[in-house]
Amino acid sequence: MKRTIIALALLAGCSPQDSDSALVAKAKEVAADRAPDPSSAKFTDVRECDKPGMVMGRINAKNALGAYAGSAPFFYENGKAWLPEDLGMKEFMIGIDRCLGKRSGSIDDSLLNLINETDPT
């Protein structure tokens, strides 16, 4: 619950832009494909980020039992949709920081840097 509140607060920081852009449409398509029932995906608060090529929003879709699982934050970059469970909260927050223009590089670069910072070898 605490993670959801943090993600909601960060989503509010994105600058609103054309939510019907081709980039947003592609982000929704890719994020929906990640759901067990892609046709059930519902989106809210979807918008382009300050960083060109990135999109943030919330997705709610039916789970394997046929019930809506609840709204979850996601971001999209370079043809990939990222959810908190994909990365862990610390890494997901890196993506949100990038979306808000607080970090540079791609999410893959940021994750590699994070791994290198925490790897004792």
N, CA, C and O atoms as CSV, one atom per row, in Angstrom:
chain,resi,resn,atom,element,x,y,z
A,1,MET,N,N,0.821,-1.185,0.000
A,1,MET,CA,C,0.000,0.000,0.000
A,1,MET,C,C,0.867,1.252,0.000
A,1,MET,O,O,0.596,2.214,-0.717
A,2,LYS,N,N,1.919,1.219,0.821
A,2,LYS,CA,C,2.813,2.364,0.902
A,2,LYS,C,C,3.477,2.628,-0.456
A,2,LYS,O,O,3.655,3.779,-0.856
A,3,ARG,N,N,3.840,1.547,-1.159
A,3,ARG,CA,C,4.461,1.677,-2.473
A,3,ARG,C,C,3.498,2.306,-3.468
A,3,ARG,O,O,3.892,3.132,-4.290
A,4,THR,N,N,2.222,1.905,-3.387
A,4,THR,CA,C,1.220,2.450,-4.293
A,4,THR,C,C,1.048,3.940,-4.061
A,4,THR,O,O,0.929,4.705,-5.019
A,5,ILE,N,N,1.032,4.361,-2.814
A,5,ILE,CA,C,0.886,5.781,-2.496
A,5,ILE,C,C,2.079,6.566,-3.027
A,5,ILE,O,O,1.907,7.655,-3.574
A,6,ILE,N,N,3.276,6.030,-2.874
A,6,ILE,CA,C,4.475,6.698,-3.385
A,6,ILE,C,C,4.399,6.812,-4.903
A,6,ILE,O,O,4.663,7.876,-5.463
A,7,ALA,N,N,4.039,5.725,-5.564
A,7,ALA,CA,C,3.944,5.748,-7.027
A,7,ALA,C,C,2.876,6.712,-7.494
A,7,ALA,O,O,3.070,7.402,-8.494
A,8,LEU,N,N,1.745,6.781,-6.793
A,8,LEU,CA,C,0.693,7.735,-7.161
A,8,LEU,C,C,1.190,9.167,-7.035
A,8,LEU,O,O,0.924,9.999,-7.902
A,9,ALA,N,N,1.909,9.452,-5.961
A,9,ALA,CA,C,2.434,10.793,-5.772
A,9,ALA,C,C,3.415,11.147,-6.880
A,9,ALA,O,O,3.430,12.285,-7.350
A,10,LEU,N,N,4.222,10.203,-7.297
A,10,LEU,CA,C,5.182,10.468,-8.357
A,10,LEU,C,C,4.496,10.612,-9.707
A,10,LEU,O,O,4.928,11.413,-10.537
A,11,LEU,N,N,3.434,9.849,-9.937
A,11,LEU,CA,C,2.698,9.991,-11.186
A,11,LEU,C,C,2.114,11.388,-11.309
A,11,LEU,O,O,2.019,11.930,-12.410
A,12,ALA,N,N,1.728,11.966,-10.194
A,12,ALA,CA,C,1.160,13.316,-10.225
A,12,ALA,C,C,2.199,14.332,-10.672
A,12,ALA,O,O,1.832,15.413,-11.131
A,13,GLY,N,N,3.490,14.016,-10.552
A,13,GLY,CA,C,4.542,14.938,-10.937
A,13,GLY,C,C,4.850,14.960,-12.415
A,13,GLY,O,O,5.575,15.843,-12.871
A,14,CYS,N,N,4.324,14.020,-13.180
A,14,CYS,CA,C,4.555,14.008,-14.621
A,14,CYS,C,C,3.817,15.160,-15.270
A,14,CYS,O,O,2.705,15.506,-14.871
A,15,SER,N,N,4.435,15.743,-16.258
A,15,SER,CA,C,3.754,16.824,-16.950
A,15,SER,C,C,2.715,16.250,-17.899
A,15,SER,O,O,3.029,15.357,-18.686
A,16,PRO,N,N,1.479,16.747,-17.839
A,16,PRO,CA,C,0.459,16.221,-18.730
A,16,PRO,C,C,0.713,16.637,-20.165
A,16,PRO,O,O,0.982,17.805,-20.444
A,17,GLN,N,N,0.627,15.688,-21.063
A,17,GLN,CA,C,0.788,15.956,-22.480
A,17,GLN,C,C,-0.305,15.213,-23.212
A,17,GLN,O,O,-1.197,14.654,-22.574
A,18,ASP,N,N,-0.263,15.190,-24.514
A,18,ASP,CA,C,-1.286,14.545,-25.318
A,18,ASP,C,C,-1.373,13.068,-24.986
A,18,ASP,O,O,-0.488,12.296,-25.354
A,19,SER,N,N,-2.443,12.664,-24.286
A,19,SER,CA,C,-2.567,11.281,-23.863
A,19,SER,C,C,-3.011,10.360,-24.991
A,19,SER,O,O,-3.109,9.150,-24.787
A,20,ASP,N,N,-3.282,10.897,-26.169
A,20,ASP,CA,C,-3.704,10.089,-27.310
A,20,ASP,C,C,-2.605,9.986,-28.367
A,20,ASP,O,O,-2.883,9.641,-29.516
A,21,SER,N,N,-1.376,10.279,-27.993
A,21,SER,CA,C,-0.280,10.226,-28.950
A,21,SER,C,C,0.028,8.792,-29.354
A,21,SER,O,O,-0.390,7.846,-28.686
A,22,ALA,N,N,0.756,8.636,-30.441
A,22,ALA,CA,C,1.165,7.306,-30.902
A,22,ALA,C,C,2.033,6.614,-29.858
A,22,ALA,O,O,1.927,5.402,-29.672
A,23,LEU,N,N,2.886,7.366,-29.177
A,23,LEU,CA,C,3.747,6.802,-28.141
A,23,LEU,C,C,2.907,6.248,-26.993
A,23,LEU,O,O,3.170,5.147,-26.509
A,24,VAL,N,N,1.908,6.995,-26.557
A,24,VAL,CA,C,1.038,6.544,-25.477
A,24,VAL,C,C,0.261,5.301,-25.914
A,24,VAL,O,O,0.117,4.353,-25.141
A,25,ALA,N,N,-0.237,5.305,-27.144
A,25,ALA,CA,C,-0.970,4.146,-27.659
A,25,ALA,C,C,-0.087,2.901,-27.662
A,25,ALA,O,O,-0.538,1.820,-27.286
A,26,LYS,N,N,1.162,3.048,-28.083
A,26,LYS,CA,C,2.098,1.918,-28.097
A,26,LYS,C,C,2.389,1.443,-26.672
A,26,LYS,O,O,2.446,0.241,-26.414
A,27,ALA,N,N,2.572,2.387,-25.753
A,27,ALA,CA,C,2.836,2.034,-24.356
A,27,ALA,C,C,1.676,1.233,-23.771
A,27,ALA,O,O,1.894,0.244,-23.070
A,28,LYS,N,N,0.454,1.652,-24.052
A,28,LYS,CA,C,-0.724,0.929,-23.571
A,28,LYS,C,C,-0.778,-0.480,-24.166
A,28,LYS,O,O,-1.087,-1.444,-23.465
A,29,GLU,N,N,-0.481,-0.591,-25.437
A,29,GLU,CA,C,-0.497,-1.893,-26.110
A,29,GLU,C,C,0.508,-2.848,-25.467
A,29,GLU,O,O,0.183,-3.995,-25.162
A,30,VAL,N,N,1.725,-2.362,-25.266
A,30,VAL,CA,C,2.791,-3.202,-24.700
A,30,VAL,C,C,2.476,-3.568,-23.245
A,30,VAL,O,O,2.674,-4.711,-22.835
A,31,ALA,N,N,1.986,-2.596,-22.468
A,31,ALA,CA,C,1.641,-2.876,-21.069
A,31,ALA,C,C,0.485,-3.871,-20.981
A,31,ALA,O,O,0.508,-4.771,-20.141
A,32,ALA,N,N,-0.517,-3.721,-21.833
A,32,ALA,CA,C,-1.662,-4.638,-21.818
A,32,ALA,C,C,-1.224,-6.056,-22.158
A,32,ALA,O,O,-1.747,-7.018,-21.597
A,33,ASP,N,N,-0.276,-6.192,-23.065
A,33,ASP,CA,C,0.217,-7.520,-23.451
A,33,ASP,C,C,0.850,-8.263,-22.284
A,33,ASP,O,O,0.959,-9.489,-22.319
A,34,ARG,N,N,1.264,-7.549,-21.265
A,34,ARG,CA,C,1.869,-8.169,-20.079
A,34,ARG,C,C,0.827,-8.792,-19.159
A,34,ARG,O,O,1.166,-9.624,-18.318
A,35,ALA,N,N,-0.439,-8.401,-19.308
A,35,ALA,CA,C,-1.507,-8.875,-18.428
A,35,ALA,C,C,-1.964,-10.278,-18.834
A,35,ALA,O,O,-1.877,-10.644,-20.006
A,36,PRO,N,N,-2.456,-11.071,-17.859
A,36,PRO,CA,C,-2.992,-12.391,-18.196
A,36,PRO,C,C,-4.170,-12.300,-19.183
A,36,PRO,O,O,-4.371,-13.199,-19.999
A,37,ASP,N,N,-4.943,-11.209,-19.100
A,37,ASP,CA,C,-6.069,-10.985,-20.003
A,37,ASP,C,C,-5.906,-9.595,-20.623
A,37,ASP,O,O,-6.508,-8.634,-20.146
A,38,PRO,N,N,-5.099,-9.480,-21.681
A,38,PRO,CA,C,-4.804,-8.164,-22.262
A,38,PRO,C,C,-6.039,-7.363,-22.660
A,38,PRO,O,O,-6.028,-6.135,-22.565
A,39,SER,N,N,-7.096,-8.026,-23.099
A,39,SER,CA,C,-8.287,-7.296,-23.537
A,39,SER,C,C,-9.028,-6.641,-22.372
A,39,SER,O,O,-9.882,-5.783,-22.592
A,40,SER,N,N,-8.715,-7.032,-21.140
A,40,SER,CA,C,-9.389,-6.454,-19.975
A,40,SER,C,C,-8.671,-5.220,-19.431
A,40,SER,O,O,-9.175,-4.576,-18.511
A,41,ALA,N,N,-7.509,-4.881,-19.979
A,41,ALA,CA,C,-6.685,-3.791,-19.438
A,41,ALA,C,C,-7.417,-2.455,-19.500
A,41,ALA,O,O,-7.978,-2.075,-20.528
A,42,LYS,N,N,-7.395,-1.763,-18.381
A,42,LYS,CA,C,-7.950,-0.409,-18.268
A,42,LYS,C,C,-6.820,0.490,-17.791
A,42,LYS,O,O,-6.046,0.117,-16.910
A,43,PHE,N,N,-6.734,1.671,-18.377
A,43,PHE,CA,C,-5.634,2.584,-18.076
A,43,PHE,C,C,-6.151,3.889,-17.489
A,43,PHE,O,O,-7.213,4.381,-17.873
A,44,THR,N,N,-5.389,4.441,-16.558
A,44,THR,CA,C,-5.668,5.767,-15.999
A,44,THR,C,C,-4.355,6.516,-15.856
A,44,THR,O,O,-3.284,5.914,-15.783
A,45,ASP,N,N,-4.452,7.825,-15.816
A,45,ASP,CA,C,-3.293,8.705,-15.571
A,45,ASP,C,C,-2.130,8.443,-16.518
A,45,ASP,O,O,-0.975,8.584,-16.118
A,46,VAL,N,N,-2.406,8.067,-17.758
A,46,VAL,CA,C,-1.335,7.769,-18.713
A,46,VAL,C,C,-0.927,9.060,-19.408
A,46,VAL,O,O,-1.760,9.810,-19.916
A,47,ARG,N,N,0.371,9.292,-19.413
A,47,ARG,CA,C,0.889,10.519,-20.022
A,47,ARG,C,C,2.351,10.350,-20.404
A,47,ARG,O,O,3.065,9.510,-19.856
A,48,GLU,N,N,2.771,11.161,-21.346
A,48,GLU,CA,C,4.186,11.175,-21.704
A,48,GLU,C,C,4.968,11.846,-20.589
A,48,GLU,O,O,4.489,12.772,-19.934
A,49,CYS,N,N,6.179,11.357,-20.392
A,49,CYS,CA,C,7.048,11.883,-19.343
A,49,CYS,C,C,7.819,13.104,-19.832
A,49,CYS,O,O,7.770,13.462,-21.009
A,50,ASP,N,N,8.520,13.724,-18.912
A,50,ASP,CA,C,9.414,14.826,-19.271
A,50,ASP,C,C,10.515,14.336,-20.196
A,50,ASP,O,O,10.937,15.060,-21.097
A,51,LYS,N,N,10.987,13.101,-19.979
A,51,LYS,CA,C,12.022,12.516,-20.830
A,51,LYS,C,C,11.371,12.008,-22.116
A,51,LYS,O,O,10.457,11.185,-22.053
A,52,PRO,N,N,11.812,12.471,-23.256
A,52,PRO,CA,C,11.227,12.022,-24.522
A,52,PRO,C,C,11.297,10.500,-24.668
A,52,PRO,O,O,12.304,9.873,-24.340
A,53,GLY,N,N,10.205,9.926,-25.166
A,53,GLY,CA,C,10.172,8.492,-25.408
A,53,GLY,C,C,9.701,7.649,-24.240
A,53,GLY,O,O,9.611,6.427,-24.358
A,54,MET,N,N,9.400,8.277,-23.117
A,54,MET,CA,C,8.923,7.540,-21.947
A,54,MET,C,C,7.474,7.898,-21.649
A,54,MET,O,O,7.031,9.020,-21.896
A,55,VAL,N,N,6.744,6.921,-21.112
A,55,VAL,CA,C,5.344,7.093,-20.732
A,55,VAL,C,C,5.150,6.496,-19.353
A,55,VAL,O,O,5.752,5.472,-19.026
A,56,MET,N,N,4.306,7.133,-18.534
A,56,MET,CA,C,3.932,6.602,-17.228
A,56,MET,C,C,2.425,6.525,-17.143
A,56,MET,O,O,1.721,7.257,-17.838
A,57,GLY,N,N,1.929,5.648,-16.299
A,57,GLY,CA,C,0.495,5.562,-16.068
A,57,GLY,C,C,0.171,4.461,-15.094
A,57,GLY,O,O,1.037,3.947,-14.386
A,58,ARG,N,N,-1.100,4.111,-15.074
A,58,ARG,CA,C,-1.580,3.038,-14.218
A,58,ARG,C,C,-2.377,2.065,-15.066
A,58,ARG,O,O,-3.091,2.470,-15.983
A,59,ILE,N,N,-2.252,0.774,-14.759
A,59,ILE,CA,C,-2.961,-0.283,-15.481
A,59,ILE,C,C,-3.702,-1.162,-14.477
A,59,ILE,O,O,-3.191,-1.465,-13.399
A,60,ASN,N,N,-4.910,-1.561,-14.848
A,60,ASN,CA,C,-5.685,-2.518,-14.073
A,60,ASN,C,C,-6.212,-3.542,-15.068
A,60,ASN,O,O,-6.839,-3.178,-16.063
A,61,ALA,N,N,-5.965,-4.804,-14.808
A,61,ALA,CA,C,-6.399,-5.873,-15.719
A,61,ALA,C,C,-6.814,-7.089,-14.899
A,61,ALA,O,O,-6.460,-7.232,-13.729
A,62,LYS,N,N,-7.564,-7.944,-15.546
A,62,LYS,CA,C,-7.999,-9.164,-14.871
A,62,LYS,C,C,-6.821,-10.113,-14.688
A,62,LYS,O,O,-5.963,-10.249,-15.560
A,63,ASN,N,N,-6.808,-10.767,-13.526
A,63,ASN,CA,C,-5.770,-11.760,-13.254
A,63,ASN,C,C,-6.200,-13.123,-13.787
A,63,ASN,O,O,-7.215,-13.223,-14.477
A,64,ALA,N,N,-5.451,-14.160,-13.480
A,64,ALA,CA,C,-5.737,-15.503,-13.990
A,64,ALA,C,C,-7.063,-16.060,-13.467
A,64,ALA,O,O,-7.632,-16.980,-14.055
A,65,LEU,N,N,-7.547,-15.498,-12.362
A,65,LEU,CA,C,-8.818,-15.948,-11.795
A,65,LEU,C,C,-10.010,-15.194,-12.381
A,65,LEU,O,O,-11.157,-15.493,-12.048
A,66,GLY,N,N,-9.749,-14.224,-13.246
A,66,GLY,CA,C,-10.818,-13.466,-13.887
A,66,GLY,C,C,-11.291,-12.248,-13.123
A,66,GLY,O,O,-12.284,-11.631,-13.508
A,67,ALA,N,N,-10.605,-11.887,-12.050
A,67,ALA,CA,C,-10.963,-10.709,-11.258
A,67,ALA,C,C,-9.951,-9.593,-11.523
A,67,ALA,O,O,-8.779,-9.856,-11.790
A,68,TYR,N,N,-10.417,-8.354,-11.446
A,68,TYR,CA,C,-9.479,-7.247,-11.602
A,68,TYR,C,C,-8.529,-7.229,-10.415
A,68,TYR,O,O,-8.954,-7.320,-9.263
A,69,ALA,N,N,-7.252,-7.112,-10.702
A,69,ALA,CA,C,-6.207,-7.225,-9.686
A,69,ALA,C,C,-5.977,-5.928,-8.919
A,69,ALA,O,O,-5.386,-5.951,-7.839
A,70,GLY,N,N,-6.427,-4.815,-9.447
A,70,GLY,CA,C,-6.168,-3.515,-8.836
A,70,GLY,C,C,-5.182,-2.730,-9.666
A,70,GLY,O,O,-4.318,-3.302,-10.331
A,71,SER,N,N,-5.311,-1.449,-9.625
A,71,SER,CA,C,-4.486,-0.559,-10.436
A,71,SER,C,C,-3.029,-0.589,-9.981
A,71,SER,O,O,-2.735,-0.548,-8.787
A,72,ALA,N,N,-2.130,-0.662,-10.951
A,72,ALA,CA,C,-0.695,-0.690,-10.654
A,72,ALA,C,C,0.025,0.310,-11.559
A,72,ALA,O,O,-0.359,0.484,-12.715
A,73,PRO,N,N,1.057,0.963,-11.045
A,73,PRO,CA,C,1.809,1.891,-11.887
A,73,PRO,C,C,2.661,1.130,-12.908
A,73,PRO,O,O,3.061,-0.011,-12.673
A,74,PHE,N,N,2.926,1.771,-14.023
A,74,PHE,CA,C,3.843,1.213,-15.022
A,74,PHE,C,C,4.552,2.373,-15.708
A,74,PHE,O,O,4.080,3.510,-15.682
A,75,PHE,N,N,5.677,2.072,-16.315
A,75,PHE,CA,C,6.278,3.020,-17.247
A,75,PHE,C,C,6.778,2.265,-18.450
A,75,PHE,O,O,7.035,1.063,-18.391
A,76,TYR,N,N,6.912,2.977,-19.530
A,76,TYR,CA,C,7.256,2.401,-20.826
A,76,TYR,C,C,8.454,3.145,-21.379
A,76,TYR,O,O,8.534,4.372,-21.311
A,77,GLU,N,N,9.390,2.373,-21.933
A,77,GLU,CA,C,10.564,2.973,-22.589
A,77,GLU,C,C,11.179,1.935,-23.515
A,77,GLU,O,O,11.258,0.757,-23.169
A,78,ASN,N,N,11.612,2.371,-24.685
A,78,ASN,CA,C,12.324,1.499,-25.632
A,78,ASN,C,C,11.579,0.198,-25.924
A,78,ASN,O,O,12.195,-0.864,-26.006
A,79,GLY,N,N,10.264,0.277,-26.081
A,79,GLY,CA,C,9.496,-0.892,-26.445
A,79,GLY,C,C,9.179,-1.851,-25.307
A,79,GLY,O,O,8.637,-2.930,-25.546
A,80,LYS,N,N,9.508,-1.476,-24.064
A,80,LYS,CA,C,9.261,-2.335,-22.904
A,80,LYS,C,C,8.355,-1.612,-21.918
A,80,LYS,O,O,8.481,-0.405,-21.711
A,81,ALA,N,N,7.446,-2.361,-21.317
A,81,ALA,CA,C,6.630,-1.845,-20.217
A,81,ALA,C,C,7.187,-2.426,-18.925
A,81,ALA,O,O,7.424,-3.630,-18.827
A,82,TRP,N,N,7.392,-1.576,-17.949
A,82,TRP,CA,C,7.991,-1.989,-16.680
A,82,TRP,C,C,6.961,-1.829,-15.560
A,82,TRP,O,O,6.288,-0.803,-15.464
A,83,LEU,N,N,6.848,-2.849,-14.723
A,83,LEU,CA,C,5.985,-2.836,-13.552
A,83,LEU,C,C,6.852,-3.008,-12.315
A,83,LEU,O,O,7.959,-3.537,-12.416
A,84,PRO,N,N,6.374,-2.570,-11.131
A,84,PRO,CA,C,7.216,-2.702,-9.931
A,84,PRO,C,C,7.717,-4.118,-9.689
A,84,PRO,O,O,8.855,-4.300,-9.256
A,85,GLU,N,N,6.886,-5.130,-9.961
A,85,GLU,CA,C,7.328,-6.504,-9.701
A,85,GLU,C,C,8.416,-6.965,-10.655
A,85,GLU,O,O,9.085,-7.965,-10.392
A,86,ASP,N,N,8.605,-6.249,-11.765
A,86,ASP,CA,C,9.668,-6.608,-12.705
A,86,ASP,C,C,11.043,-6.282,-12.142
A,86,ASP,O,O,12.017,-6.990,-12.398
A,87,LEU,N,N,11.109,-5.216,-11.382
A,87,LEU,CA,C,12.403,-4.660,-11.023
A,87,LEU,C,C,12.672,-4.616,-9.532
A,87,LEU,O,O,13.834,-4.574,-9.126
A,88,GLY,N,N,11.674,-4.624,-8.729
A,88,GLY,CA,C,11.831,-4.294,-7.322
A,88,GLY,C,C,11.611,-2.794,-7.175
A,88,GLY,O,O,11.773,-2.042,-8.136
A,89,MET,N,N,11.253,-2.373,-6.010
A,89,MET,CA,C,10.858,-0.979,-5.829
A,89,MET,C,C,12.006,0.001,-6.067
A,89,MET,O,O,11.790,1.057,-6.660
A,90,LYS,N,N,13.210,-0.319,-5.622
A,90,LYS,CA,C,14.331,0.618,-5.796
A,90,LYS,C,C,14.600,0.865,-7.279
A,90,LYS,O,O,14.774,2.008,-7.704
A,91,GLU,N,N,14.633,-0.200,-8.053
A,91,GLU,CA,C,14.896,-0.070,-9.481
A,91,GLU,C,C,13.732,0.605,-10.196
A,91,GLU,O,O,13.938,1.381,-11.130
A,92,PHE,N,N,12.499,0.308,-9.755
A,92,PHE,CA,C,11.336,0.961,-10.350
A,92,PHE,C,C,11.388,2.464,-10.098
A,92,PHE,O,O,11.025,3.257,-10.966
A,93,MET,N,N,11.837,2.846,-8.922
A,93,MET,CA,C,11.954,4.274,-8.593
A,93,MET,C,C,12.998,4.955,-9.486
A,93,MET,O,O,12.858,6.136,-9.805
A,94,ILE,N,N,14.028,4.231,-9.887
A,94,ILE,CA,C,14.996,4.778,-10.840
A,94,ILE,C,C,14.280,5.123,-12.141
A,94,ILE,O,O,14.506,6.186,-12.720
A,95,GLY,N,N,13.419,4.222,-12.595
A,95,GLY,CA,C,12.652,4.487,-13.806
A,95,GLY,C,C,11.764,5.698,-13.667
A,95,GLY,O,O,11.671,6.505,-14.592
A,96,ILE,N,N,11.109,5.844,-12.530
A,96,ILE,CA,C,10.260,7.011,-12.302
A,96,ILE,C,C,11.102,8.275,-12.290
A,96,ILE,O,O,10.709,9.286,-12.872
A,97,ASP,N,N,12.258,8.230,-11.634
A,97,ASP,CA,C,13.165,9.392,-11.642
A,97,ASP,C,C,13.548,9.775,-13.066
A,97,ASP,O,O,13.594,10.958,-13.404
A,98,ARG,N,N,13.821,8.779,-13.894
A,98,ARG,CA,C,14.185,9.048,-15.289
A,98,ARG,C,C,13.018,9.688,-16.020
A,98,ARG,O,O,13.194,10.618,-16.807
A,99,CYS,N,N,11.827,9.178,-15.750
A,99,CYS,CA,C,10.633,9.709,-16.398
A,99,CYS,C,C,10.439,11.180,-16.043
A,99,CYS,O,O,10.018,11.979,-16.881
A,100,LEU,N,N,10.741,11.523,-14.827
A,100,LEU,CA,C,10.575,12.894,-14.363
A,100,LEU,C,C,11.776,13.769,-14.694
A,100,LEU,O,O,11.824,14.931,-14.292
A,101,GLY,N,N,12.751,13.220,-15.425
A,101,GLY,CA,C,13.907,14.000,-15.852
A,101,GLY,C,C,14.994,14.147,-14.812
A,101,GLY,O,O,15.847,15.027,-14.933
A,102,LYS,N,N,14.985,13.303,-13.788
A,102,LYS,CA,C,15.976,13.412,-12.716
A,102,LYS,C,C,17.197,12.534,-12.934
A,102,LYS,O,O,18.186,12.662,-12.213
A,103,ARG,N,N,17.141,11.631,-13.934
A,103,ARG,CA,C,18.268,10.765,-14.272
A,103,ARG,C,C,18.384,10.710,-15.780
A,103,ARG,O,O,17.415,10.969,-16.494
A,104,SER,N,N,19.581,10.370,-16.272
A,104,SER,CA,C,19.778,10.258,-17.716
A,104,SER,C,C,20.079,8.811,-18.076
A,104,SER,O,O,20.210,7.958,-17.197
A,105,GLY,N,N,20.188,8.539,-19.370
A,105,GLY,CA,C,20.467,7.186,-19.835
A,105,GLY,C,C,19.189,6.388,-19.968
A,105,GLY,O,O,18.098,6.916,-19.755
A,106,SER,N,N,19.316,5.116,-20.319
A,106,SER,CA,C,18.148,4.243,-20.435
A,106,SER,C,C,17.955,3.489,-19.132
A,106,SER,O,O,18.849,3.474,-18.286
A,107,ILE,N,N,16.805,2.867,-18.963
A,107,ILE,CA,C,16.561,2.088,-17.751
A,107,ILE,C,C,17.548,0.936,-17.662
A,107,ILE,O,O,18.006,0.598,-16.571
A,108,ASP,N,N,17.881,0.329,-18.791
A,108,ASP,CA,C,18.861,-0.766,-18.771
A,108,ASP,C,C,20.212,-0.261,-18.270
A,108,ASP,O,O,20.868,-0.941,-17.480
A,109,ASP,N,N,20.640,0.928,-18.720
A,109,ASP,CA,C,21.898,1.517,-18.249
A,109,ASP,C,C,21.825,1.806,-16.752
A,109,ASP,O,O,22.775,1.538,-16.016
A,110,SER,N,N,20.683,2.358,-16.301
A,110,SER,CA,C,20.524,2.684,-14.888
A,110,SER,C,C,20.581,1.440,-14.028
A,110,SER,O,O,21.183,1.453,-12.955
A,111,LEU,N,N,19.950,0.350,-14.494
A,111,LEU,CA,C,19.978,-0.898,-13.734
A,111,LEU,C,C,21.378,-1.475,-13.682
A,111,LEU,O,O,21.807,-1.976,-12.642
A,112,LEU,N,N,22.094,-1.408,-14.793
A,112,LEU,CA,C,23.473,-1.901,-14.817
A,112,LEU,C,C,24.328,-1.106,-13.840
A,112,LEU,O,O,25.137,-1.684,-13.114
A,113,ASN,N,N,24.160,0.214,-13.813
A,113,ASN,CA,C,24.913,1.044,-12.864
A,113,ASN,C,C,24.555,0.684,-11.433
A,113,ASN,O,O,25.435,0.628,-10.573
A,114,LEU,N,N,23.272,0.437,-11.161
A,114,LEU,CA,C,22.846,0.070,-9.817
A,114,LEU,C,C,23.463,-1.262,-9.408
A,114,LEU,O,O,23.926,-1.406,-8.276
A,115,ILE,N,N,23.476,-2.231,-10.311
A,115,ILE,CA,C,24.076,-3.538,-10.021
A,115,ILE,C,C,25.551,-3.368,-9.727
A,115,ILE,O,O,26.067,-3.967,-8.783
A,116,ASN,N,N,26.239,-2.559,-10.522
A,116,ASN,CA,C,27.659,-2.338,-10.311
A,116,ASN,C,C,27.937,-1.639,-9.001
A,116,ASN,O,O,28.954,-1.904,-8.359
A,117,GLU,N,N,27.029,-0.727,-8.585
A,117,GLU,CA,C,27.199,-0.023,-7.302
A,117,GLU,C,C,27.023,-0.968,-6.126
A,117,GLU,O,O,27.675,-0.788,-5.097
A,118,THR,N,N,26.161,-1.967,-6.249
A,118,THR,CA,C,25.867,-2.859,-5.122
A,118,THR,C,C,26.647,-4.158,-5.181
A,118,THR,O,O,26.663,-4.907,-4.204
A,119,ASP,N,N,27.293,-4.445,-6.302
A,119,ASP,CA,C,28.041,-5.697,-6.453
A,119,ASP,C,C,29.399,-5.564,-5.760
A,119,ASP,O,O,30.193,-4.699,-6.129
A,120,PRO,N,N,29.681,-6.419,-4.750
A,120,PRO,CA,C,30.938,-6.302,-4.026
A,120,PRO,C,C,32.157,-6.757,-4.806
A,120,PRO,O,O,33.280,-6.557,-4.345
A,121,THR,N,N,31.972,-7.371,-5.990
A,121,THR,CA,C,33.141,-7.852,-6.743
A,121,THR,C,C,33.699,-6.787,-7.632
A,121,THR,O,O,34.682,-7.022,-8.335
